[in-house]
């Protein structure tokens, strides 16, 4: 199954609502608030690859998200 980590940057005060919205998407294994360069980190585990791309597109449309960075797991 394709897996990807998605680093998410949100507008201030939107962390909890974005975390909740992301946790309800198909294939979402976890969403955590983190410190550092990004506000949230999420793990997607979904098949087929085309579905992964579709969910990443859904993530980008969630209200409160400023930007995302998606990293595919290769091993």
Phi and psi in radians as a Rosetta constraint file:
Dihedral C 1 N 2 CA 2 C 2 CIRCULARHARMONIC -1.162 0.35
Dihedral N 2 CA 2 C 2 N 3 CIRCULARHARMONIC 2.392 0.35
Dihedral C 2 N 3 CA 3 C 3 CIRCULARHARMONIC -2.195 0.35
Dihedral N 3 CA 3 C 3 N 4 CIRCULARHARMONIC 2.611 0.35
Dihedral C 3 N 4 CA 4 C 4 CIRCULARHARMONIC -2.635 0.35
Dihedral N 4 CA 4 C 4 N 5 CIRCULARHARMONIC 2.458 0.35
Dihedral C 4 N 5 CA 5 C 5 CIRCULARHARMONIC -1.621 0.35
Dihedral N 5 CA 5 C 5 N 6 CIRCULARHARMONIC 2.364 0.35
Dihedral C 5 N 6 CA 6 C 6 CIRCULARHARMONIC -2.096 0.35
Dihedral N 6 CA 6 C 6 N 7 CIRCULARHARMONIC 2.040 0.35
Dihedral C 6 N 7 CA 7 C 7 CIRCULARHARMONIC -1.579 0.35
Dihedral N 7 CA 7 C 7 N 8 CIRCULARHARMONIC 2.297 0.35
Dihedral C 7 N 8 CA 8 C 8 CIRCULARHARMONIC -2.182 0.35
Dihedral N 8 CA 8 C 8 N 9 CIRCULARHARMONIC 2.302 0.35
Dihedral C 8 N 9 CA 9 C 9 CIRCULARHARMONIC -1.903 0.35
Dihedral N 9 CA 9 C 9 N 10 CIRCULARHARMONIC 2.309 0.35
Dihedral C 9 N 10 CA 10 C 10 CIRCULARHARMONIC -2.123 0.35
Dihedral N 10 CA 10 C 10 N 11 CIRCULARHARMONIC 2.859 0.35
Dihedral C 10 N 11 CA 11 C 11 CIRCULARHARMONIC -1.305 0.35
Dihedral N 11 CA 11 C 11 N 12 CIRCULARHARMONIC 2.570 0.35
Dihedral C 11 N 12 CA 12 C 12 CIRCULARHARMONIC -0.903 0.35
Dihedral N 12 CA 12 C 12 N 13 CIRCULARHARMONIC 2.351 0.35
Dihedral C 12 N 13 CA 13 C 13 CIRCULARHARMONIC 1.505 0.35
Dihedral N 13 CA 13 C 13 N 14 CIRCULARHARMONIC -0.049 0.35
Dihedral C 13 N 14 CA 14 C 14 CIRCULARHARMONIC -1.784 0.35
Dihedral N 14 CA 14 C 14 N 15 CIRCULARHARMONIC 0.061 0.35
Dihedral C 14 N 15 CA 15 C 15 CIRCULARHARMONIC -0.980 0.35
Dihedral N 15 CA 15 C 15 N 16 CIRCULARHARMONIC -0.889 0.35
Dihedral C 15 N 16 CA 16 C 16 CIRCULARHARMONIC -1.161 0.35
Dihedral N 16 CA 16 C 16 N 17 CIRCULARHARMONIC -0.754 0.35
Dihedral C 16 N 17 CA 17 C 17 CIRCULARHARMONIC -1.195 0.35
Dihedral N 17 CA 17 C 17 N 18 CIRCULARHARMONIC -0.659 0.35
Dihedral C 17 N 18 CA 18 C 18 CIRCULARHARMONIC -1.184 0.35
Dihedral N 18 CA 18 C 18 N 19 CIRCULARHARMONIC -0.744 0.35
Dihedral C 18 N 19 CA 19 C 19 CIRCULARHARMONIC -1.015 0.35
Dihedral N 19 CA 19 C 19 N 20 CIRCULARHARMONIC -0.769 0.35
Dihedral C 19 N 20 CA 20 C 20 CIRCULARHARMONIC -1.130 0.35
Dihedral N 20 CA 20 C 20 N 21 CIRCULARHARMONIC -0.791 0.35
Dihedral C 20 N 21 CA 21 C 21 CIRCULARHARMONIC -1.091 0.35
Dihedral N 21 CA 21 C 21 N 22 CIRCULARHARMONIC -0.750 0.35
Dihedral C 21 N 22 CA 22 C 22 CIRCULARHARMONIC -1.156 0.35
Dihedral N 22 CA 22 C 22 N 23 CIRCULARHARMONIC -0.651 0.35
Dihedral C 22 N 23 CA 23 C 23 CIRCULARHARMONIC -1.121 0.35
Dihedral N 23 CA 23 C 23 N 24 CIRCULARHARMONIC -0.299 0.35
Dihedral C 23 N 24 CA 24 C 24 CIRCULARHARMONIC -1.644 0.35
Dihedral N 24 CA 24 C 24 N 25 CIRCULARHARMONIC -0.042 0.35
Dihedral C 24 N 25 CA 25 C 25 CIRCULARHARMONIC -1.361 0.35
Dihedral N 25 CA 25 C 25 N 26 CIRCULARHARMONIC 2.638 0.35
Dihedral C 25 N 26 CA 26 C 26 CIRCULARHARMONIC -1.078 0.35
Dihedral N 26 CA 26 C 26 N 27 CIRCULARHARMONIC 2.426 0.35
Dihedral C 26 N 27 CA 27 C 27 CIRCULARHARMONIC 1.386 0.35
Dihedral N 27 CA 27 C 27 N 28 CIRCULARHARMONIC -0.005 0.35
Dihedral C 27 N 28 CA 28 C 28 CIRCULARHARMONIC -1.349 0.35
Dihedral N 28 CA 28 C 28 N 29 CIRCULARHARMONIC 2.076 0.35
Dihedral C 28 N 29 CA 29 C 29 CIRCULARHARMONIC -1.541 0.35
Dihedral N 29 CA 29 C 29 N 30 CIRCULARHARMONIC -0.703 0.35
Dihedral C 29 N 30 CA 30 C 30 CIRCULARHARMONIC -2.798 0.35
Dihedral N 30 CA 30 C 30 N 31 CIRCULARHARMONIC 2.762 0.35
Dihedral C 30 N 31 CA 31 C 31 CIRCULARHARMONIC -2.441 0.35
Dihedral N 31 CA 31 C 31 N 32 CIRCULARHARMONIC 2.161 0.35
Dihedral C 31 N 32 CA 32 C 32 CIRCULARHARMONIC -2.236 0.35
Dihedral N 32 CA 32 C 32 N 33 CIRCULARHARMONIC 2.493 0.35
Dihedral C 32 N 33 CA 33 C 33 CIRCULARHARMONIC -1.339 0.35
Dihedral N 33 CA 33 C 33 N 34 CIRCULARHARMONIC 2.397 0.35
Dihedral C 33 N 34 CA 34 C 34 CIRCULARHARMONIC -2.356 0.35
Dihedral N 34 CA 34 C 34 N 35 CIRCULARHARMONIC 2.881 0.35
Dihedral C 34 N 35 CA 35 C 35 CIRCULARHARMONIC -1.725 0.35
Dihedral N 35 CA 35 C 35 N 36 CIRCULARHARMONIC 2.840 0.35
Dihedral C 35 N 36 CA 36 C 36 CIRCULARHARMONIC 1.995 0.35
Dihedral N 36 CA 36 C 36 N 37 CIRCULARHARMONIC -2.580 0.35
Dihedral C 36 N 37 CA 37 C 37 CIRCULARHARMONIC -1.229 0.35
Dihedral N 37 CA 37 C 37 N 38 CIRCULARHARMONIC -0.379 0.35
Dihedral C 37 N 38 CA 38 C 38 CIRCULARHARMONIC -2.183 0.35
Dihedral N 38 CA 38 C 38 N 39 CIRCULARHARMONIC 2.874 0.35
Dihedral C 38 N 39 CA 39 C 39 CIRCULARHARMONIC -1.612 0.35
Dihedral N 39 CA 39 C 39 N 40 CIRCULARHARMONIC -0.636 0.35
Dihedral C 39 N 40 CA 40 C 40 CIRCULARHARMONIC -2.363 0.35
Dihedral N 40 CA 40 C 40 N 41 CIRCULARHARMONIC 2.665 0.35
Dihedral C 40 N 41 CA 41 C 41 CIRCULARHARMONIC -2.266 0.35
Dihedral N 41 CA 41 C 41 N 42 CIRCULARHARMONIC 2.387 0.35
Dihedral C 41 N 42 CA 42 C 42 CIRCULARHARMONIC -2.266 0.35
Dihedral N 42 CA 42 C 42 N 43 CIRCULARHARMONIC 2.643 0.35
Dihedral C 42 N 43 CA 43 C 43 CIRCULARHARMONIC -2.090 0.35
Dihedral N 43 CA 43 C 43 N 44 CIRCULARHARMONIC 2.147 0.35
Dihedral C 43 N 44 CA 44 C 44 CIRCULARHARMONIC -1.800 0.35
Dihedral N 44 CA 44 C 44 N 45 CIRCULARHARMONIC 2.421 0.35
Dihedral C 44 N 45 CA 45 C 45 CIRCULARHARMONIC -2.448 0.35
Dihedral N 45 CA 45 C 45 N 46 CIRCULARHARMONIC 1.739 0.35
Dihedral C 45 N 46 CA 46 C 46 CIRCULARHARMONIC -2.638 0.35
Dihedral N 46 CA 46 C 46 N 47 CIRCULARHARMONIC 2.608 0.35
Dihedral C 46 N 47 CA 47 C 47 CIRCULARHARMONIC -2.346 0.35
Dihedral N 47 CA 47 C 47 N 48 CIRCULARHARMONIC 2.491 0.35
Dihedral C 47 N 48 CA 48 C 48 CIRCULARHARMONIC -1.435 0.35
Dihedral N 48 CA 48 C 48 N 49 CIRCULARHARMONIC 3.134 0.35
Dihedral C 48 N 49 CA 49 C 49 CIRCULARHARMONIC -0.964 0.35
Dihedral N 49 CA 49 C 49 N 50 CIRCULARHARMONIC -0.690 0.35
Dihedral C 49 N 50 CA 50 C 50 CIRCULARHARMONIC -1.056 0.35
Dihedral N 50 CA 50 C 50 N 51 CIRCULARHARMONIC -0.584 0.35
Dihedral C 50 N 51 CA 51 C 51 CIRCULARHARMONIC -1.194 0.35
Dihedral N 51 CA 51 C 51 N 52 CIRCULARHARMONIC -0.650 0.35
Dihedral C 51 N 52 CA 52 C 52 CIRCULARHARMONIC -1.019 0.35
Dihedral N 52 CA 52 C 52 N 53 CIRCULARHARMONIC -0.846 0.35
Dihedral C 52 N 53 CA 53 C 53 CIRCULARHARMONIC -1.051 0.35
Dihedral N 53 CA 53 C 53 N 54 CIRCULARHARMONIC -0.660 0.35
Dihedral C 53 N 54 CA 54 C 54 CIRCULARHARMONIC -1.133 0.35
Dihedral N 54 CA 54 C 54 N 55 CIRCULARHARMONIC -0.740 0.35
Dihedral C 54 N 55 CA 55 C 55 CIRCULARHARMONIC -1.195 0.35
Dihedral N 55 CA 55 C 55 N 56 CIRCULARHARMONIC -0.674 0.35
Dihedral C 55 N 56 CA 56 C 56 CIRCULARHARMONIC -1.047 0.35
Dihedral N 56 CA 56 C 56 N 57 CIRCULARHARMONIC -0.690 0.35
Dihedral C 56 N 57 CA 57 C 57 CIRCULARHARMONIC -1.101 0.35
Dihedral N 57 CA 57 C 57 N 58 CIRCULARHARMONIC -0.698 0.35
Dihedral C 57 N 58 CA 58 C 58 CIRCULARHARMONIC -1.091 0.35
Dihedral N 58 CA 58 C 58 N 59 CIRCULARHARMONIC -0.720 0.35
Dihedral C 58 N 59 CA 59 C 59 CIRCULARHARMONIC -1.003 0.35
Dihedral N 59 CA 59 C 59 N 60 CIRCULARHARMONIC -0.804 0.35
Dihedral C 59 N 60 CA 60 C 60 CIRCULARHARMONIC -1.107 0.35
Dihedral N 60 CA 60 C 60 N 61 CIRCULARHARMONIC -0.327 0.35
Dihedral C 60 N 61 CA 61 C 61 CIRCULARHARMONIC -1.626 0.35
Dihedral N 61 CA 61 C 61 N 62 CIRCULARHARMONIC -0.098 0.35
Dihedral C 61 N 62 CA 62 C 62 CIRCULARHARMONIC -1.149 0.35
Dihedral N 62 CA 62 C 62 N 63 CIRCULARHARMONIC 2.282 0.35
Dihedral C 62 N 63 CA 63 C 63 CIRCULARHARMONIC -1.059 0.35
Dihedral N 63 CA 63 C 63 N 64 CIRCULARHARMONIC 2.276 0.35
Dihedral C 63 N 64 CA 64 C 64 CIRCULARHARMONIC 1.826 0.35
Dihedral N 64 CA 64 C 64 N 65 CIRCULARHARMONIC -0.206 0.35
Dihedral C 64 N 65 CA 65 C 65 CIRCULARHARMONIC -1.473 0.35
Dihedral N 65 CA 65 C 65 N 66 CIRCULARHARMONIC 2.261 0.35
Dihedral C 65 N 66 CA 66 C 66 CIRCULARHARMONIC -1.587 0.35
Dihedral N 66 CA 66 C 66 N 67 CIRCULARHARMONIC -0.744 0.35
Dihedral C 66 N 67 CA 67 C 67 CIRCULARHARMONIC -2.845 0.35
Dihedral N 67 CA 67 C 67 N 68 CIRCULARHARMONIC 2.835 0.35
Dihedral C 67 N 68 CA 68 C 68 CIRCULARHARMONIC -2.357 0.35
Dihedral N 68 CA 68 C 68 N 69 CIRCULARHARMONIC 2.778 0.35
Dihedral C 68 N 69 CA 69 C 69 CIRCULARHARMONIC -2.442 0.35
Dihedral N 69 CA 69 C 69 N 70 CIRCULARHARMONIC 1.993 0.35
Dihedral C 69 N 70 CA 70 C 70 CIRCULARHARMONIC -1.824 0.35
Dihedral N 70 CA 70 C 70 N 71 CIRCULARHARMONIC 2.239 0.35
Dihedral C 70 N 71 CA 71 C 71 CIRCULARHARMONIC -2.111 0.35
Dihedral N 71 CA 71 C 71 N 72 CIRCULARHARMONIC 2.005 0.35
Dihedral C 71 N 72 CA 72 C 72 CIRCULARHARMONIC -1.286 0.35
Dihedral N 72 CA 72 C 72 N 73 CIRCULARHARMONIC 2.407 0.35
Dihedral C 72 N 73 CA 73 C 73 CIRCULARHARMONIC -1.438 0.35
Dihedral N 73 CA 73 C 73 N 74 CIRCULARHARMONIC 2.234 0.35
Dihedral C 73 N 74 CA 74 C 74 CIRCULARHARMONIC -1.935 0.35
Dihedral N 74 CA 74 C 74 N 75 CIRCULARHARMONIC -0.087 0.35
